[in-house]
Amino acid sequence: MFPQGLLRTPWLRVPLERWKEQDAFLKDGVLALVLTLLAFVPTLSAIGAQIGDLPERPANALGLGLVLAQTLPLAARRRWPAGCLVAVAAAFAVHQALGFATTFGSMGLYLALYSAGAHQVRFRLGLAGVATAGYVVLAVVLHRLGSPQGAMAYLAFYLALAAVRLVGSGVRRRRAEEAERRRLAAELATAAERARIARELHDVVTHHVTAMVVQADAAQFLIASAPERATTGMASVSDTGRRALTELRYLLGVLEATGESATAGSLTDVPGHEGPSHGSRGPALGRVGDLVEQARRSGQPVEFSERGERRPRSVDVELAAYRVVQEALTNAMKYATGQPTRVVVRHGEERVEIGVTTDGPVPATAPAAVPATREPGPAGGRGLAGLRVRVRMLDGELEAGPRPEGGFEVRATIPSQPQPQPQPQPEPVQE
């Protein structure tokens, strides 16, 4: 094995990476060629597989062909492992039975056995049975030809061959387990992404549709007594619909993004942060004022205050804070229509704190009365439960519940720089 520091050097790492990218048939062909050349090196002739110990026969063309038959089939050891093993084992058996001198090329038998264990998919037990039967026949033939080896020697050699095959089977098992882990990880990632998309759609659609319903109901009530105000209300419905379309377009853009990181400065009107995305309509803390204004046009009395200096933050933090305010205002319009609501956003160096408080009694069906222990179901989070999951993923906390004096309150604390969750990388399985 090469030292790890040596493998990291560019002059060696680049050729190794290019070699790994080559086709398996090409790499196995190079292995077969190298083993063929080494088979004719005199100093390596003492290294190899040998069992017969019959009187040595002089080398000839037949012996040369048998040596090549033990090495060249290895070019197909991964593409056709069973055929490779049959060809190499048959050549080895004839080579031993005829008494030719041992060569380094006989190591091809071990490589063929390993490849059969590691790469053979079908008829594994059948191939093992055929190989065992063939070895028994070889042992009987060698014994009748006068081999001095005893039963224990044949058994020991068979166990050595079986051990090589078991090593290949172990590698194959590890590969299968690794492939299963990767499949499960992909399924979990897909499920998490579906839940995230569902939460985003819930937040966008529910908020704007709720506002449109409230505004339309108010306009219908005023159409006879105050037509001018009804006209203004219907204009608000149209404006809310356009906002919903804008956020949906933004959401689709996020889903189609390449995953490059960005700061919230590209999504908000933070002073001093100009750029091509300046003034984008993407959801962020800088757009909380739009949410408040929209709630006011829907008839919800909302007070908004922002404390501290606004700082550029990651997109995830900005979006989570925006969704907290959005969900809280949506619930206020749905379950406490007309009740005074206060939105407070505190910007700190290490965290951002959001508080949304609504006065008045809380109906039993209000989502804010859901216990803090409730978690989203298998289909993904909805409302405050899904929002709580979003905040926890950023190392933050969200609390929502009724107030002792009446009404309900939503509070969230989100770190400005959440620690990334490291995911273990599976170790590659090498031959």
C-alpha positions as CSV (number, residue, x, y, z in Angstrom):
1,M,0.0,0.0,0.0
2,F,1.2,3.5,-0.8
3,P,1.4,6.1,2.0
4,Q,-1.6,8.3,2.2
5,G,0.6,11.4,1.7
6,L,2.1,10.0,-1.5
7,L,-1.4,9.2,-2.9
8,R,-2.4,12.9,-2.3
9,T,0.4,14.2,-4.5
10,P,-1.0,15.7,-7.8
11,W,1.5,13.8,-10.0
12,L,0.2,10.5,-8.7
13,R,-3.4,11.3,-7.8
14,V,-4.4,12.5,-11.3
15,P,-3.2,9.3,-13.1
16,L,-5.0,7.2,-10.4
17,E,-8.3,9.1,-10.9
18,R,-8.0,8.7,-14.7
19,W,-7.3,5.0,-14.2
20,K,-10.4,4.5,-12.1
21,E,-12.6,6.1,-14.8
22,Q,-11.5,3.6,-17.4
23,D,-13.8,0.7,-18.4
24,A,-13.5,-2.5,-16.3
25,F,-12.8,-4.6,-19.4
26,L,-9.8,-2.4,-20.2
27,K,-8.4,-2.6,-16.6
28,D,-8.9,-6.3,-16.5
29,G,-7.2,-6.7,-19.8
30,V,-4.2,-4.8,-18.5
31,L,-4.2,-7.1,-15.4
32,A,-4.2,-10.2,-17.6
33,L,-1.4,-8.8,-19.8
34,V,0.8,-8.0,-16.8
35,L,0.2,-11.4,-15.2
36,T,1.1,-13.1,-18.6
37,L,4.4,-11.2,-18.8
38,L,5.2,-12.0,-15.2
39,A,4.5,-15.7,-15.9
40,F,7.7,-15.9,-18.0
41,V,10.0,-14.2,-15.5
42,P,12.4,-16.9,-14.2
43,T,12.8,-15.4,-10.7
44,L,9.0,-15.6,-10.1
45,S,8.6,-19.2,-11.3
46,A,8.8,-20.5,-7.7
47,I,5.7,-18.4,-6.8
48,G,2.4,-19.9,-7.9
49,A,-0.3,-22.5,-7.2
50,Q,0.9,-26.1,-7.3
51,I,-0.6,-29.3,-6.0
52,G,0.4,-32.3,-8.1
53,D,4.2,-32.6,-7.5
54,L,4.4,-35.0,-10.5
55,P,7.7,-35.5,-12.4
56,E,8.4,-32.3,-14.2
57,R,7.9,-32.3,-18.0
58,P,10.0,-30.1,-20.3
59,A,8.3,-27.0,-21.6
60,N,6.8,-27.1,-25.0
61,A,4.1,-25.4,-27.1
62,L,1.3,-27.1,-25.2
63,G,2.7,-25.9,-21.8
64,L,3.0,-22.4,-23.2
65,G,-0.6,-22.5,-24.3
66,L,-1.8,-23.8,-20.9
67,V,0.1,-20.9,-19.2
68,L,-1.6,-18.4,-21.4
69,A,-5.0,-20.1,-20.7
70,Q,-4.4,-19.4,-17.0
71,T,-3.8,-15.7,-17.5
72,L,-5.5,-14.2,-20.6
73,P,-9.1,-15.2,-19.6
74,L,-8.7,-12.8,-16.6
75,A,-9.5,-10.0,-19.1
76,A,-13.2,-11.0,-18.7
77,R,-13.1,-11.8,-15.0
78,R,-15.7,-9.1,-14.1
79,R,-17.8,-9.3,-17.3
80,W,-18.0,-13.2,-17.3
81,P,-16.7,-14.4,-14.0
82,A,-18.1,-17.9,-14.3
83,G,-16.6,-18.5,-17.8
84,C,-13.3,-17.0,-16.6
85,L,-13.1,-19.4,-13.7
86,V,-14.0,-22.4,-15.8
87,A,-11.3,-21.6,-18.4
88,V,-8.6,-20.8,-15.9
89,A,-9.4,-23.8,-13.6
90,A,-9.5,-26.2,-16.6
91,A,-6.1,-25.0,-17.9
92,F,-4.6,-25.2,-14.3
93,A,-5.9,-28.8,-13.9
94,V,-4.4,-30.0,-17.3
95,H,-1.2,-28.1,-16.5
96,Q,-0.9,-30.0,-13.2
97,A,-1.9,-33.3,-14.6
98,L,0.7,-33.1,-17.4
99,G,3.5,-32.2,-14.9
100,F,4.6,-28.9,-16.4
101,A,6.7,-26.6,-14.2
102,T,4.9,-24.2,-12.0
103,T,4.8,-20.6,-13.2
104,F,3.7,-17.3,-11.8
105,G,0.8,-17.5,-14.2
106,S,-0.9,-20.1,-12.0
107,M,-1.8,-17.2,-9.7
108,G,-4.6,-16.6,-12.2
109,L,-6.5,-19.4,-10.5
110,Y,-6.7,-17.3,-7.3
111,L,-7.8,-14.2,-9.1
112,A,-10.5,-16.1,-11.0
113,L,-11.8,-17.6,-7.8
114,Y,-11.9,-14.2,-6.1
115,S,-13.7,-12.7,-9.2
116,A,-16.3,-15.4,-9.2
117,G,-17.0,-14.7,-5.5
118,A,-17.1,-11.0,-6.0
119,H,-18.9,-10.6,-9.3
120,Q,-20.9,-13.7,-10.1
121,V,-24.6,-12.9,-9.7
122,R,-26.5,-15.9,-10.8
123,F,-26.0,-19.7,-10.1
124,R,-23.4,-19.0,-7.4
125,L,-24.1,-22.2,-5.5
126,G,-24.2,-24.2,-8.8
127,L,-20.8,-22.8,-9.8
128,A,-19.3,-23.6,-6.4
129,G,-20.6,-27.2,-6.7
130,V,-19.2,-27.6,-10.2
131,A,-15.8,-26.2,-9.1
132,T,-15.7,-28.6,-6.1
133,A,-16.6,-31.6,-8.2
134,G,-13.9,-30.6,-10.7
135,Y,-11.3,-30.4,-7.9
136,V,-12.3,-33.8,-6.6
137,V,-11.8,-35.2,-10.1
138,L,-8.4,-33.5,-10.3
139,A,-7.3,-34.9,-7.0
140,V,-8.3,-38.5,-8.1
141,V,-6.4,-38.1,-11.4
142,L,-3.3,-36.7,-9.7
143,H,-3.3,-39.6,-7.2
144,R,-3.5,-42.2,-10.0
145,L,-0.7,-40.5,-11.9
146,G,1.5,-41.1,-8.9
147,S,1.3,-37.8,-7.0
148,P,3.0,-38.0,-3.6
149,Q,0.4,-35.7,-2.0
150,G,-1.9,-37.2,0.6
151,A,-5.6,-36.5,1.4
152,M,-4.7,-33.8,4.0
153,A,-2.6,-31.9,1.4
154,Y,-5.5,-32.0,-1.1
155,L,-7.9,-30.8,1.7
156,A,-5.6,-28.0,2.7
157,F,-5.3,-26.8,-0.9
158,Y,-9.0,-26.9,-1.3
159,L,-9.6,-24.9,1.9
160,A,-7.1,-22.3,0.6
161,L,-9.1,-22.0,-2.7
162,A,-12.4,-21.8,-0.8
163,A,-10.9,-19.0,1.4
164,V,-10.1,-17.0,-1.6
165,R,-13.6,-17.3,-2.9
166,L,-15.0,-16.3,0.5
167,V,-13.0,-13.2,0.4
168,G,-14.6,-12.3,-2.9
169,S,-18.0,-13.1,-1.5
170,G,-17.4,-10.8,1.4
171,V,-16.5,-7.9,-0.9
172,R,-19.7,-8.6,-2.9
173,R,-21.7,-8.6,0.3
174,R,-20.2,-5.3,1.4
175,R,-21.0,-3.8,-2.0
176,A,-24.6,-5.0,-1.8
177,E,-24.9,-3.5,1.7
178,E,-23.4,-0.2,0.6
179,A,-25.8,-0.1,-2.4
180,E,-28.7,-0.7,0.0
181,R,-27.5,2.1,2.3
182,R,-27.2,4.5,-0.7
183,R,-30.7,3.5,-1.9
184,L,-32.2,4.1,1.6
185,A,-30.3,7.4,1.9
186,A,-31.7,8.5,-1.5
187,E,-35.2,7.6,-0.4
188,L,-34.8,9.6,2.8
189,A,-33.5,12.6,0.9
190,T,-36.4,12.3,-1.6
191,A,-38.9,12.1,1.3
192,A,-37.3,15.1,3.0
193,E,-37.4,17.1,-0.2
194,R,-41.0,16.3,-0.7
195,A,-41.8,17.4,2.8
196,R,-39.9,20.6,2.3
197,I,-41.8,21.3,-0.9
198,A,-45.1,20.5,0.8
199,R,-44.3,23.0,3.6
200,E,-43.3,25.7,1.2
201,L,-46.5,25.2,-0.8
202,H,-48.6,25.2,2.4
203,D,-47.0,28.4,3.6
204,V,-47.5,30.2,0.3
205,V,-50.9,29.0,-0.7
206,T,-52.6,29.0,2.8
207,H,-51.5,32.5,3.7
208,H,-52.5,34.2,0.4
209,V,-55.7,32.2,0.0
210,T,-56.7,33.0,3.5
211,A,-56.1,36.7,2.9
212,M,-58.0,36.6,-0.4
213,V,-61.0,34.9,1.3
214,V,-61.1,37.4,4.1
215,Q,-60.8,40.3,1.7
216,A,-63.5,38.9,-0.6
217,D,-65.9,38.3,2.3
218,A,-65.3,41.9,3.5
219,A,-65.9,43.2,-0.1
220,Q,-69.1,41.2,-0.4
221,F,-70.4,42.6,2.9
222,L,-69.5,46.2,1.8
223,I,-70.7,46.1,-1.8
224,A,-74.1,47.4,-1.0
225,S,-73.3,49.9,1.8
226,A,-69.9,51.2,0.7
227,P,-69.2,50.4,-2.9
228,E,-65.9,52.4,-2.9
229,R,-64.5,50.3,0.0
230,A,-65.7,47.1,-1.7
231,T,-63.8,48.2,-4.9
232,T,-60.7,48.8,-2.8
233,G,-61.2,45.3,-1.2
234,M,-61.4,43.6,-4.6
235,A,-58.3,45.4,-5.7
236,S,-56.6,44.0,-2.6
237,V,-57.8,40.5,-3.6
238,S,-56.2,41.0,-7.0
239,D,-53.0,42.3,-5.5
240,T,-52.8,39.3,-3.1
241,G,-53.3,36.9,-6.0
242,R,-50.4,38.5,-7.8
243,R,-48.2,38.2,-4.7
244,A,-49.1,34.5,-4.4
245,L,-48.1,34.0,-8.0
246,T,-44.8,35.9,-7.4
247,E,-44.0,33.6,-4.4
248,L,-44.9,30.5,-6.3
249,R,-42.5,31.6,-9.1
250,Y,-39.8,32.2,-6.6
251,L,-40.5,28.7,-5.1
252,L,-40.2,27.1,-8.5
253,G,-37.0,29.0,-9.0
254,V,-35.5,27.7,-5.8
255,L,-36.5,24.1,-6.7
256,E,-34.8,24.5,-10.1
257,A,-31.7,26.1,-8.6
258,T,-28.3,24.5,-8.8
259,G,-27.8,24.5,-5.0
260,E,-25.2,27.4,-4.9
261,S,-25.2,29.1,-1.6
262,A,-26.4,32.6,-1.3
263,T,-26.8,35.2,1.4
264,A,-30.0,36.8,2.3
265,G,-28.6,40.1,1.1
266,S,-29.5,39.0,-2.4
267,L,-33.1,38.7,-1.4
268,T,-33.7,41.7,0.8
269,D,-33.3,45.4,0.7
270,V,-30.4,45.5,3.1
271,P,-28.7,48.9,2.8
272,G,-25.3,48.6,1.2
273,H,-26.1,45.3,-0.6
274,E,-26.6,46.1,-4.2
275,G,-26.5,43.6,-7.0
276,P,-28.5,42.0,-9.8
277,S,-30.9,40.4,-7.3
278,H,-31.5,43.6,-5.4
279,G,-35.1,44.2,-4.8
280,S,-36.1,40.6,-5.5
281,R,-39.5,39.5,-4.5
282,G,-38.2,36.4,-2.8
283,P,-39.5,35.7,0.7
284,A,-37.1,37.1,3.4
285,L,-37.1,39.1,6.5
286,G,-36.9,42.3,4.5
287,R,-40.4,41.4,3.1
288,V,-42.1,41.0,6.5
289,G,-43.5,44.6,6.1
290,D,-45.3,43.4,3.0
291,L,-47.0,40.6,5.1
292,V,-48.0,43.1,7.7
293,E,-49.4,45.5,5.1
294,Q,-51.3,42.6,3.4
295,A,-52.8,41.6,6.8
296,R,-53.9,45.2,7.5
297,R,-55.6,45.4,4.1
298,S,-57.5,42.2,5.1
299,G,-58.9,44.0,8.1
300,Q,-56.4,42.6,10.7
301,P,-55.0,45.4,13.0
302,V,-51.3,44.6,13.1
303,E,-48.5,46.5,14.8
304,F,-45.0,45.9,13.5
305,S,-41.7,46.7,15.2
306,E,-38.2,45.8,14.2
307,R,-35.3,46.2,16.7
308,G,-31.6,45.9,16.1
309,E,-29.6,46.3,13.0
310,R,-30.6,44.1,10.1
311,R,-27.7,41.9,8.9
312,P,-27.3,39.7,5.8
313,R,-28.0,36.1,6.7
314,S,-28.2,32.8,4.8
315,V,-31.3,32.2,2.7
316,D,-32.4,29.4,4.9
317,V,-32.5,31.6,8.0
318,E,-34.2,34.5,6.2
319,L,-36.8,32.2,4.7
320,A,-37.5,30.4,8.0
321,A,-38.0,33.7,9.8
322,Y,-40.3,35.0,7.1
323,R,-42.4,31.8,7.2
324,V,-42.8,32.1,11.0
325,V,-44.3,35.6,10.6
326,Q,-46.4,34.4,7.6
327,E,-47.9,31.4,9.4
328,A,-48.6,33.4,12.6
329,L,-50.4,36.1,10.7
330,T,-52.3,33.5,8.6
331,N,-53.6,31.9,11.8
332,A,-54.5,35.3,13.3
333,M,-56.6,36.1,10.2
334,K,-58.2,32.7,10.2
335,Y,-59.0,32.2,13.9
336,A,-58.8,35.7,15.5
337,T,-60.2,38.0,12.8
338,G,-60.1,41.6,13.8
339,Q,-58.1,41.0,17.0
340,P,-55.0,43.2,17.6
341,T,-51.8,41.5,16.5
342,R,-48.2,42.5,17.3
343,V,-45.2,41.4,15.3
344,V,-41.8,42.0,16.8
345,V,-38.5,41.1,15.1
346,R,-35.2,41.4,17.0
347,H,-32.0,41.3,15.1
348,G,-29.0,40.1,17.2
349,E,-25.4,39.3,16.3
350,E,-25.9,35.6,17.0
351,R,-29.6,35.1,16.5
352,V,-32.9,36.6,15.2
353,E,-35.9,36.5,17.4
354,I,-39.5,36.7,16.2
355,G,-42.6,37.2,18.3
356,V,-46.2,37.3,17.1
357,T,-48.9,37.9,19.6
358,T,-52.7,38.0,19.0
359,D,-55.1,39.2,21.6
360,G,-58.5,37.8,22.4
361,P,-59.9,34.3,23.0
362,V,-58.6,31.3,21.1
363,P,-61.0,28.8,19.6
364,A,-60.3,25.2,20.5
365,T,-59.6,24.5,16.9
366,A,-56.8,27.1,16.6
367,P,-53.6,25.5,15.4
368,A,-51.6,27.6,17.9
369,A,-53.2,25.5,20.6
370,V,-51.5,22.4,19.3
371,P,-49.1,21.0,21.9
372,A,-45.4,21.5,21.4
373,T,-44.8,17.8,21.2
374,R,-46.9,17.4,18.0
375,E,-44.9,16.3,15.0
376,P,-45.8,16.3,11.3
377,G,-47.2,13.0,9.9
378,P,-45.6,10.8,7.3
379,A,-46.9,13.0,4.5
380,G,-44.9,16.0,5.7
381,G,-45.4,18.9,8.1
382,R,-48.3,21.3,7.9
383,G,-48.7,24.7,9.6
384,L,-46.9,25.2,12.9
385,A,-45.9,21.6,13.2
386,G,-44.0,21.7,9.9
387,L,-42.6,25.2,10.7
388,R,-41.3,23.8,14.0
389,V,-39.3,21.2,12.0
390,R,-37.9,23.8,9.7
391,V,-36.7,25.9,12.6
392,R,-35.2,22.9,14.4
393,M,-33.2,22.0,11.3
394,L,-31.5,25.4,11.7
395,D,-30.7,24.7,15.4
396,G,-33.5,27.1,16.5
397,E,-36.6,26.8,18.6
398,L,-40.2,27.6,18.0
399,E,-42.9,27.8,20.7
400,A,-46.6,28.3,20.0
401,G,-49.6,28.2,22.3
402,P,-52.4,30.1,24.1
403,R,-51.6,33.0,26.4
404,P,-52.9,32.9,30.0
405,E,-54.6,36.3,29.5
406,G,-56.2,35.2,26.2
407,G,-55.1,35.1,22.7
408,F,-52.2,33.1,21.4
409,E,-48.5,33.7,20.8
410,V,-45.8,32.4,18.5
411,R,-42.1,32.8,19.3
412,A,-39.1,31.6,17.4
413,T,-35.4,31.9,17.9
414,I,-33.1,31.2,15.0
415,P,-29.3,31.3,15.0
416,S,-27.8,33.6,12.5
417,Q,-25.2,31.0,11.5
418,P,-26.7,27.6,12.1
419,Q,-24.2,24.7,12.4
420,P,-24.4,22.5,9.3
421,Q,-25.5,18.9,10.0
422,P,-22.6,16.7,8.8
423,Q,-23.7,13.5,7.0
424,P,-21.4,10.5,7.1
425,Q,-19.9,9.6,3.7
426,P,-19.8,5.9,3.0
427,E,-16.4,4.4,2.5
428,P,-15.7,3.2,-1.0
429,V,-15.3,-0.6,-1.4
430,Q,-12.1,-1.4,-3.3
431,E,-10.8,-4.6,-4.7
